[in-house]
């Protein structure tokens, strides 16, 4: 595939958090318990199954990046389902992970899981 080199990332353009597989599953299970439907969960936890290497972004990668849910929509879902307030209803508590996501959405970051 053709490589998209126009995408130049500066250090402050992205952030990352290393979640274990179990953390991702715990977050997914927590969101299910809040009565979010699967489509809404996928909006919040978009997964790049092929993995994206920011050193060489392909056309497929760009299509995926452009399909990500907007930060405002993610914040809307957090508010609609009262996700921050309800984290203590679920064990393990997902507040720290969810707060990290919310902080990034408030800064305008688009978030996805890179496998």
C-alpha positions, 0 to 999 in steps of 0.5 A: 500500500502507498505510504502517507508521509504527509502525516508528521507527528510531533511529540505533543501530537499523541499520547499513549497508555499501555493497557494490559489485555485484561484492562481492556476486557475489564473496560469493555465489560464495565461499559456493557454493564452501563447498558451501552450497546455494542456500537457505542462501546466500539465508538469509545474503544475503537480497535486497530486490528492491523496495528498502526506504525506511526513511522509509516502510515499507510492509506489503510491506516489513514482510513481507520484514523479518519473513521475514529469517533470524535472526542466530543462524541466520546465525551457525550457518551461519558456524560449520557451514561454517567460513566465517571460516576458509575465506575465504583459500581464495577470491580475492578474500579475503572475510574483511573483508566476512564479518567485518562481517556476523558482527559485526552478527549477533553484535549481533543485527542482521538483515541484507539487501541493499537494491537 
